[in-house]
């Protein structure tokens, strides 16, 4: 199996940090490029009106904060000597991961087994599970050292 393009899901959690480290090791071994994917979106919550008015600056602030954090991850990957491209999307996380995997012709997706909160799993379903089920390529899930 040739590994040239690796998509890495980044939500800034401990699990994602370990996934990035695993992806860096793989990229070095196979001379692959990494594609970091971070998605931000407003989940639809049961019982909320269809349209919730948020100030326009809200999404601008969310995007800018995510971009700054993603820049830090990019710097870490580059300092390890690995080629990297970032993809910041306003989308459901699993949709963004799958879209980038298709767009880049990914050979592998690397992601943590859990995200930032357990509440996300209850409200939205598991991003990792949906990605595994629909991925156009192999998926490597990485657990953090502390299992909770």
BAVO-377506 format. One record per atom (N, C-alpha, C, CB): atom name; residue in three letters; chain; x, y, z. Coordinates in pm, whole numbers, m for minus. Glycine has a CB too. Layout:
BEGIN
CA,ALA,A,X,Y,Z
...
This chain:
BEGIN
N,UNK,A,85,m119,0
CA,UNK,A,0,0,0
C,UNK,A,89,124,0
CB,UNK,A,m96,0,123
N,UNK,A,70,209,m100
CA,UNK,A,143,334,m106
C,UNK,A,68,440,m26
CB,UNK,A,164,380,m253
N,UNK,A,142,513,53
CA,UNK,A,82,622,131
C,UNK,A,152,750,89
CB,UNK,A,95,598,287
N,UNK,A,81,834,14
CA,UNK,A,137,960,m34
C,UNK,A,62,1081,21
CB,UNK,A,135,963,m186
N,UNK,A,m70,1067,35
CA,UNK,A,m154,1176,83
C,UNK,A,m228,1130,208
CB,UNK,A,m255,1223,m27
N,UNK,A,m205,1198,319
CA,UNK,A,m266,1160,447
C,UNK,A,m350,1277,498
CB,UNK,A,m157,1120,551
N,UNK,A,m476,1251,521
CA,UNK,A,m566,1351,579
C,UNK,A,m568,1329,730
CB,UNK,A,m712,1341,518
N,UNK,A,m554,1438,806
CA,UNK,A,m552,1429,952
C,UNK,A,m659,1521,1008
CB,UNK,A,m411,1468,1010
N,UNK,A,m750,1464,1087
CA,UNK,A,m856,1542,1151
C,UNK,A,m799,1612,1273
CB,UNK,A,m977,1451,1190
N,UNK,A,m822,1744,1281
CA,UNK,A,m767,1824,1391
C,UNK,A,m880,1902,1458
CB,UNK,A,m657,1921,1339
N,UNK,A,m907,1868,1583
CA,UNK,A,m1006,1947,1660
C,UNK,A,m943,2008,1785
CB,UNK,A,m1126,1859,1700
N,UNK,A,m810,1999,1794
CA,UNK,A,m730,2058,1901
C,UNK,A,m746,1985,2034
CB,UNK,A,m767,2202,1919
N,UNK,A,m800,1864,2031
CA,UNK,A,m811,1782,2151
C,UNK,A,m682,1702,2170
CB,UNK,A,m935,1688,2143
N,UNK,A,m669,1637,2285
CA,UNK,A,m554,1550,2312
C,UNK,A,m551,1434,2211
CB,UNK,A,m560,1494,2456
N,UNK,A,m666,1382,2178
CA,UNK,A,m674,1272,2081
C,UNK,A,m624,1317,1944
CB,UNK,A,m819,1221,2070
N,UNK,A,m662,1437,1903
CA,UNK,A,m617,1490,1774
C,UNK,A,m467,1516,1775
CB,UNK,A,m694,1618,1740
N,UNK,A,m414,1563,1885
CA,UNK,A,m269,1586,1896
C,UNK,A,m193,1457,1876
CB,UNK,A,m234,1648,2031
N,UNK,A,m241,1350,1936
CA,UNK,A,m177,1218,1918
C,UNK,A,m193,1168,1775
CB,UNK,A,m236,1115,2018
N,UNK,A,m305,1198,1712
CA,UNK,A,m326,1159,1573
C,UNK,A,m229,1233,1482
CB,UNK,A,m472,1187,1529
N,UNK,A,m207,1361,1508
CA,UNK,A,m111,1438,1428
C,UNK,A,29,1380,1445
CB,UNK,A,m112,1589,1471
N,UNK,A,67,1343,1566
CA,UNK,A,200,1284,1588
C,UNK,A,215,1152,1513
CB,UNK,A,225,1262,1739
N,UNK,A,111,1070,1516
CA,UNK,A,115,943,1443
C,UNK,A,126,969,1293
CB,UNK,A,m11,858,1474
N,UNK,A,53,1068,1244
CA,UNK,A,56,1102,1101
C,UNK,A,194,1154,1059
CB,UNK,A,m52,1206,1069
N,UNK,A,257,1232,1146
CA,UNK,A,392,1281,1118
C,UNK,A,488,1163,1102
CB,UNK,A,441,1376,1231
N,UNK,A,480,1067,1192
CA,UNK,A,567,948,1183
C,UNK,A,544,872,1053
CB,UNK,A,543,855,1303
N,UNK,A,418,854,1015
CA,UNK,A,386,786,890
C,UNK,A,435,866,769
CB,UNK,A,236,763,880
N,UNK,A,415,997,772
CA,UNK,A,457,1083,661
C,UNK,A,608,1076,642
CB,UNK,A,414,1228,685
N,UNK,A,682,1074,751
CA,UNK,A,828,1063,740
C,UNK,A,868,928,681
CB,UNK,A,893,1081,879
N,UNK,A,803,823,726
CA,UNK,A,836,688,680
C,UNK,A,807,670,532
CB,UNK,A,760,585,761
N,UNK,A,696,727,484
CA,UNK,A,652,705,346
C,UNK,A,671,827,255
CB,UNK,A,507,666,346
N,UNK,A,737,932,306
CA,UNK,A,755,1056,231
C,UNK,A,621,1108,181
CB,UNK,A,852,1033,112
N,UNK,A,523,1111,270
CA,UNK,A,388,1153,236
C,UNK,A,365,1298,276
CB,UNK,A,285,1062,304
N,UNK,A,260,1356,220
CA,UNK,A,215,1491,255
C,UNK,A,95,1479,349
CB,UNK,A,179,1573,128
N,UNK,A,88,1571,444
CA,UNK,A,m26,1574,537
C,UNK,A,m123,1684,496
CB,UNK,A,22,1596,683
N,UNK,A,m251,1655,513
CA,UNK,A,m358,1752,491
C,UNK,A,m435,1761,622
CB,UNK,A,m452,1711,370
N,UNK,A,m414,1870,695
CA,UNK,A,m483,1891,822
C,UNK,A,m622,1946,794
CB,UNK,A,m402,1987,915
N,UNK,A,m722,1887,858
CA,UNK,A,m861,1932,839
C,UNK,A,m919,1974,973
CB,UNK,A,m947,1821,773
N,UNK,A,m966,2098,979
CA,UNK,A,m1041,2142,1096
C,UNK,A,m1173,2198,1045
CB,UNK,A,m961,2250,1180
N,UNK,A,m1282,2152,1107
CA,UNK,A,m1416,2199,1070
C,UNK,A,m1483,2264,1190
CB,UNK,A,m1502,2083,1016
N,UNK,A,m1554,2371,1164
CA,UNK,A,m1633,2436,1268
C,UNK,A,m1774,2453,1214
CB,UNK,A,m1570,2574,1312
N,UNK,A,m1870,2433,1299
CA,UNK,A,m2009,2451,1258
C,UNK,A,m2097,2463,1380
CB,UNK,A,m2055,2335,1169
N,UNK,A,m2219,2510,1357
CA,UNK,A,m2318,2520,1463
C,UNK,A,m2411,2401,1449
CB,UNK,A,m2398,2655,1456
N,UNK,A,m2406,2308,1544
CA,UNK,A,m2495,2193,1535
C,UNK,A,m2640,2234,1554
CB,UNK,A,m2457,2086,1638
N,UNK,A,m2728,2166,1486
CA,UNK,A,m2872,2189,1505
C,UNK,A,m2913,2111,1629
CB,UNK,A,m2956,2146,1378
N,UNK,A,m2969,2180,1725
CA,UNK,A,m3009,2117,1850
C,UNK,A,m3159,2095,1851
CB,UNK,A,m2965,2201,1971
N,UNK,A,m3200,1983,1903
CA,UNK,A,m3341,1950,1912
C,UNK,A,m3410,2055,1999
CB,UNK,A,m3362,1808,1969
N,UNK,A,m3522,2107,1950
CA,UNK,A,m3599,2203,2027
C,UNK,A,m3563,2347,1998
CB,UNK,A,m3581,2177,2172
N,UNK,A,m3457,2371,1918
CA,UNK,A,m3421,2508,1885
C,UNK,A,m3495,2551,1759
CB,UNK,A,m3267,2523,1866
N,UNK,A,m3526,2679,1748
CA,UNK,A,m3589,2726,1624
C,UNK,A,m3494,2701,1506
CB,UNK,A,m3626,2878,1635
N,UNK,A,m3551,2690,1387
CA,UNK,A,m3470,2661,1268
C,UNK,A,m3362,2766,1245
CB,UNK,A,m3559,2652,1146
N,UNK,A,m3396,2890,1267
CA,UNK,A,m3299,2996,1241
C,UNK,A,m3269,3071,1370
CB,UNK,A,m3351,3093,1133
N,UNK,A,m3146,3064,1412
CA,UNK,A,m3102,3137,1530
C,UNK,A,m3013,3249,1480
CB,UNK,A,m3026,3044,1632
N,UNK,A,m3046,3372,1514
CA,UNK,A,m2969,3486,1468
C,UNK,A,m2842,3500,1551
CB,UNK,A,m3053,3615,1476
N,UNK,A,m2729,3489,1483
CA,UNK,A,m2600,3511,1546
C,UNK,A,m2536,3632,1480
CB,UNK,A,m2508,3385,1535
N,UNK,A,m2466,3712,1558
CA,UNK,A,m2401,3828,1496
C,UNK,A,m2299,3783,1391
CB,UNK,A,m2332,3916,1604
N,UNK,A,m2286,3857,1282
CA,UNK,A,m2191,3819,1176
C,UNK,A,m2048,3801,1229
CB,UNK,A,m2192,3924,1066
N,UNK,A,m2012,3879,1328
CA,UNK,A,m1876,3871,1384
C,UNK,A,m1851,3739,1457
CB,UNK,A,m1852,3987,1478
N,UNK,A,m1958,3670,1496
CA,UNK,A,m1942,3545,1569
C,UNK,A,m1862,3445,1486
CB,UNK,A,m2079,3486,1605
N,UNK,A,m1907,3418,1361
CA,UNK,A,m1838,3320,1277
C,UNK,A,m1700,3368,1236
CB,UNK,A,m1921,3289,1154
N,UNK,A,m1686,3499,1219
CA,UNK,A,m1553,3553,1187
C,UNK,A,m1457,3525,1302
CB,UNK,A,m1560,3706,1159
N,UNK,A,m1502,3544,1424
CA,UNK,A,m1419,3517,1542
C,UNK,A,m1385,3369,1555
CB,UNK,A,m1488,3564,1667
N,UNK,A,m1484,3284,1530
CA,UNK,A,m1462,3138,1537
C,UNK,A,m1357,3097,1435
CB,UNK,A,m1594,3060,1514
N,UNK,A,m1373,3148,1313
CA,UNK,A,m1280,3112,1205
C,UNK,A,m1139,3163,1235
CB,UNK,A,m1329,3171,1070
N,UNK,A,m1127,3285,1283
CA,UNK,A,m995,3342,1314
C,UNK,A,m926,3264,1427
CB,UNK,A,m1008,3490,1353
N,UNK,A,m1001,3228,1530
CA,UNK,A,m943,3151,1641
C,UNK,A,m897,3014,1593
CB,UNK,A,m1045,3136,1756
N,UNK,A,m979,2948,1513
CA,UNK,A,m942,2817,1460
C,UNK,A,m820,2828,1369
CB,UNK,A,m1061,2754,1383
N,UNK,A,m815,2932,1289
CA,UNK,A,m703,2952,1197
C,UNK,A,m572,2970,1274
CB,UNK,A,m729,3073,1107
N,UNK,A,m576,3046,1382
CA,UNK,A,m455,3066,1464
C,UNK,A,m408,2936,1526
CB,UNK,A,m482,3170,1574
N,UNK,A,m501,2858,1578
CA,UNK,A,m463,2729,1639
C,UNK,A,m412,2632,1533
CB,UNK,A,m583,2667,1713
N,UNK,A,m473,2636,1416
CA,UNK,A,m428,2550,1307
C,UNK,A,m288,2589,1260
CB,UNK,A,m527,2557,1190
N,UNK,A,m259,2720,1261
CA,UNK,A,m125,2768,1225
C,UNK,A,m19,2708,1318
CB,UNK,A,m119,2922,1230
N,UNK,A,m52,2693,1446
CA,UNK,A,42,2633,1542
C,UNK,A,68,2486,1507
CB,UNK,A,m13,2644,1686
N,UNK,A,m37,2415,1469
CA,UNK,A,m20,2274,1432
C,UNK,A,63,2264,1304
CB,UNK,A,m158,2204,1412
N,UNK,A,37,2352,1208
CA,UNK,A,114,2355,1083
C,UNK,A,262,2376,1114
CB,UNK,A,63,2467,988
N,UNK,A,292,2471,1202
CA,UNK,A,432,2499,1238
C,UNK,A,498,2375,1299
CB,UNK,A,440,2617,1337
N,UNK,A,426,2302,1383
CA,UNK,A,481,2181,1445
C,UNK,A,509,2074,1340
CB,UNK,A,384,2125,1551
N,UNK,A,419,2059,1244
CA,UNK,A,438,1959,1139
C,UNK,A,556,1997,1051
CB,UNK,A,309,1944,1053
N,UNK,A,564,2124,1013
CA,UNK,A,676,2170,929
C,UNK,A,810,2156,1002
CB,UNK,A,655,2317,888
N,UNK,A,810,2181,1132
CA,UNK,A,935,2168,1207
C,UNK,A,982,2024,1213
CB,UNK,A,918,2223,1349
N,UNK,A,891,1930,1189
CA,UNK,A,927,1788,1183
C,UNK,A,974,1749,1043
CB,UNK,A,807,1700,1225
N,UNK,A,973,1847,950
CA,UNK,A,1021,1821,815
C,UNK,A,921,1755,723
CB,UNK,A,1140,1737,823
N,UNK,A,792,1775,750
CA,UNK,A,686,1710,672
C,UNK,A,609,1817,593
CB,UNK,A,590,1628,764
N,UNK,A,575,1785,468
CA,UNK,A,493,1874,385
C,UNK,A,350,1875,441
CB,UNK,A,495,1829,234
N,UNK,A,293,1994,447
CA,UNK,A,160,2005,509
C,UNK,A,77,2114,442
CB,UNK,A,173,2034,660
N,UNK,A,m52,2086,431
CA,UNK,A,m150,2182,382
C,UNK,A,m265,2180,482
CB,UNK,A,m199,2148,235
N,UNK,A,m321,2298,509
CA,UNK,A,m434,2305,603
C,UNK,A,m563,2330,526
CB,UNK,A,m412,2416,708
N,UNK,A,m670,2271,577
CA,UNK,A,m803,2288,520
C,UNK,A,m897,2326,634
CB,UNK,A,m852,2157,447
N,UNK,A,m941,2450,635
CA,UNK,A,m1031,2501,738
C,UNK,A,m1169,2515,674
CB,UNK,A,m981,2639,797
N,UNK,A,m1267,2442,726
CA,UNK,A,m1399,2436,663
C,UNK,A,m1511,2470,762
CB,UNK,A,m1423,2298,603
N,UNK,A,m1611,2541,713
CA,UNK,A,m1734,2560,789
C,UNK,A,m1827,2448,744
CB,UNK,A,m1798,2705,767
N,UNK,A,m1824,2338,818
CA,UNK,A,m1899,2219,779
C,UNK,A,m1906,2123,896
CB,UNK,A,m1836,2150,655
N,UNK,A,m1990,2023,883
CA,UNK,A,m1992,1913,978
C,UNK,A,m1853,1847,972
CB,UNK,A,m2108,1810,946
N,UNK,A,m1792,1812,1086
CA,UNK,A,m1656,1757,1084
C,UNK,A,m1637,1635,995
CB,UNK,A,m1615,1722,1222
N,UNK,A,m1726,1537,1003
CA,UNK,A,m1705,1418,920
C,UNK,A,m1720,1451,772
CB,UNK,A,m1805,1307,960
N,UNK,A,m1812,1541,737
CA,UNK,A,m1826,1581,597
C,UNK,A,m1699,1649,547
CB,UNK,A,m1947,1675,580
N,UNK,A,m1641,1736,629
CA,UNK,A,m1519,1806,589
C,UNK,A,m1404,1707,570
CB,UNK,A,m1480,1911,695
N,UNK,A,m1389,1613,661
CA,UNK,A,m1282,1512,651
C,UNK,A,m1298,1430,524
CB,UNK,A,m1282,1420,775
N,UNK,A,m1420,1384,500
CA,UNK,A,m1447,1302,382
C,UNK,A,m1428,1381,253
CB,UNK,A,m1589,1247,388
N,UNK,A,m1471,1506,251
CA,UNK,A,m1454,1590,131
C,UNK,A,m1305,1611,100
CB,UNK,A,m1524,1726,151
N,UNK,A,m1227,1644,201
CA,UNK,A,m1084,1666,179
C,UNK,A,m1017,1536,135
CB,UNK,A,m1016,1721,306
N,UNK,A,m1057,1424,192
CA,UNK,A,m1000,1296,152
C,UNK,A,m1027,1270,4
CB,UNK,A,m1058,1181,237
N,UNK,A,m1148,1299,m41
CA,UNK,A,m1181,1279,m183
C,UNK,A,m1106,1378,m272
CB,UNK,A,m1333,1293,m206
N,UNK,A,m1104,1506,m231
CA,UNK,A,m1039,1612,m310
C,UNK,A,m889,1587,m328
CB,UNK,A,m1061,1748,m244
N,UNK,A,m825,1533,m227
CA,UNK,A,m679,1515,m231
C,UNK,A,m637,1377,m279
CB,UNK,A,m620,1541,m95
N,UNK,A,m734,1289,m300
CA,UNK,A,m700,1152,m336
C,UNK,A,m626,1083,m223
CB,UNK,A,m615,1149,m464
N,UNK,A,m673,1105,m102
CA,UNK,A,m604,1054,17
C,UNK,A,m591,902,15
CB,UNK,A,m679,1096,142
N,UNK,A,m477,857,63
CA,UNK,A,m450,714,78
C,UNK,A,m487,668,219
CB,UNK,A,m303,683,48
N,UNK,A,m495,765,312
CA,UNK,A,m518,732,452
C,UNK,A,m576,853,524
CB,UNK,A,m387,687,521
N,UNK,A,m668,828,616
CA,UNK,A,m719,929,708
C,UNK,A,m672,889,846
CB,UNK,A,m876,943,702
N,UNK,A,m616,985,921
CA,UNK,A,m573,960,1058
C,UNK,A,m653,1052,1148
CB,UNK,A,m418,983,1076
N,UNK,A,m712,994,1253
CA,UNK,A,m794,1075,1344
C,UNK,A,m797,1015,1483
CB,UNK,A,m936,1089,1290
N,UNK,A,m826,1098,1580
CA,UNK,A,m844,1051,1716
C,UNK,A,m974,975,1729
CB,UNK,A,m840,1167,1815
N,UNK,A,m982,894,1834
CA,UNK,A,m1104,817,1855
C,UNK,A,m1213,900,1922
CB,UNK,A,m1075,695,1939
N,UNK,A,m1173,1010,1983
CA,UNK,A,m1270,1096,2050
C,UNK,A,m1234,1241,2023
CB,UNK,A,m1275,1069,2202
N,UNK,A,m1336,1327,2030
CA,UNK,A,m1314,1469,2009
C,UNK,A,m1307,1543,2140
CB,UNK,A,m1424,1527,1923
N,UNK,A,m1343,1670,2134
CA,UNK,A,m1332,1756,2251
C,UNK,A,m1428,1722,2363
CB,UNK,A,m1352,1897,2210
N,UNK,A,m1549,1679,2328
CA,UNK,A,m1646,1653,2434
C,UNK,A,m1724,1525,2409
CB,UNK,A,m1742,1770,2448
N,UNK,A,m1765,1463,2515
CA,UNK,A,m1853,1348,2504
C,UNK,A,m1992,1389,2460
CB,UNK,A,m1859,1272,2636
N,UNK,A,m2031,1514,2489
CA,UNK,A,m2163,1564,2453
C,UNK,A,m2182,1563,2302
CB,UNK,A,m2183,1705,2508
N,UNK,A,m2075,1591,2228
CA,UNK,A,m2083,1587,2082
C,UNK,A,m2131,1451,2036
CB,UNK,A,m1947,1620,2019
N,UNK,A,m2079,1346,2099
CA,UNK,A,m2115,1210,2058
C,UNK,A,m2265,1187,2078
CB,UNK,A,m2034,1106,2138
N,UNK,A,m2316,1236,2188
CA,UNK,A,m2459,1218,2217
C,UNK,A,m2544,1295,2118
CB,UNK,A,m2491,1262,2361
N,UNK,A,m2507,1420,2088
CA,UNK,A,m2589,1505,2003
C,UNK,A,m2572,1477,1855
CB,UNK,A,m2556,1648,2030
N,UNK,A,m2451,1448,1812
CA,UNK,A,m2423,1441,1670
C,UNK,A,m2386,1303,1620
CB,UNK,A,m2314,1534,1637
N,UNK,A,m2362,1209,1708
CA,UNK,A,m2308,1081,1665
C,UNK,A,m2157,1092,1657
CB,UNK,A,m2368,1038,1528
N,UNK,A,m2092,984,1641
CA,UNK,A,m1947,981,1641
C,UNK,A,m1889,1021,1506
CB,UNK,A,m1897,843,1681
N,UNK,A,m1806,1124,1507
CA,UNK,A,m1736,1166,1386
C,UNK,A,m1647,1053,1336
CB,UNK,A,m1653,1294,1412
N,UNK,A,m1577,988,1427
CA,UNK,A,m1488,878,1388
C,UNK,A,m1569,763,1326
CB,UNK,A,m1408,826,1510
N,UNK,A,m1681,729,1387
CA,UNK,A,m1761,618,1335
C,UNK,A,m1814,650,1196
CB,UNK,A,m1878,587,1431
N,UNK,A,m1865,769,1176
CA,UNK,A,m1919,807,1044
C,UNK,A,m1808,813,940
CB,UNK,A,m1992,944,1052
N,UNK,A,m1693,865,979
CA,UNK,A,m1580,872,886
C,UNK,A,m1536,732,845
CB,UNK,A,m1462,950,949
N,UNK,A,m1524,642,943
CA,UNK,A,m1487,503,913
C,UNK,A,m1584,440,814
CB,UNK,A,m1482,420,1041
N,UNK,A,m1710,463,835
CA,UNK,A,m1815,401,753
C,UNK,A,m1816,452,609
CB,UNK,A,m1950,424,816
N,UNK,A,m1785,581,589
CA,UNK,A,m1801,642,457
C,UNK,A,m1671,677,386
CB,UNK,A,m1882,765,470
N,UNK,A,m1558,653,448
CA,UNK,A,m1429,695,393
C,UNK,A,m1397,628,259
CB,UNK,A,m1319,664,492
N,UNK,A,m1334,705,169
CA,UNK,A,m1293,650,40
C,UNK,A,m1158,579,48
CB,UNK,A,m1288,761,m63
N,UNK,A,m1099,572,167
CA,UNK,A,m968,511,185
C,UNK,A,m961,451,326
CB,UNK,A,m853,616,162
N,UNK,A,m848,395,360
CA,UNK,A,m830,339,494
C,UNK,A,m830,450,599
CB,UNK,A,m698,258,502
N,UNK,A,m869,413,721
CA,UNK,A,m873,509,831
C,UNK,A,m798,450,950
CB,UNK,A,m1020,543,871
N,UNK,A,m706,527,1004
CA,UNK,A,m633,488,1124
C,UNK,A,m685,574,1239
CB,UNK,A,m478,506,1105
N,UNK,A,m740,509,1342
CA,UNK,A,m784,583,1460
C,UNK,A,m681,567,1568
CB,UNK,A,m924,536,1509
N,UNK,A,m654,678,1638
CA,UNK,A,m550,682,1740
C,UNK,A,m612,717,1873
CB,UNK,A,m439,785,1702
N,UNK,A,m588,632,1973
CA,UNK,A,m636,661,2109
C,UNK,A,m534,743,2184
CB,UNK,A,m668,531,2185
N,UNK,A,m581,824,2278
CA,UNK,A,m488,895,2364
C,UNK,A,m442,799,2472
CB,UNK,A,m555,1024,2426
N,UNK,A,m337,836,2542
CA,UNK,A,m285,748,2648
C,UNK,A,m385,728,2760
CB,UNK,A,m156,804,2705
N,UNK,A,m453,837,2796
CA,UNK,A,m552,824,2903
C,UNK,A,m685,787,2843
CB,UNK,A,m563,956,2985
N,UNK,A,m736,672,2878
CA,UNK,A,m864,626,2828
C,UNK,A,m971,665,2930
CB,UNK,A,m864,471,2803
N,UNK,A,m1066,747,2885
CA,UNK,A,m1174,793,2974
C,UNK,A,m1308,758,2917
CB,UNK,A,m1166,943,2998
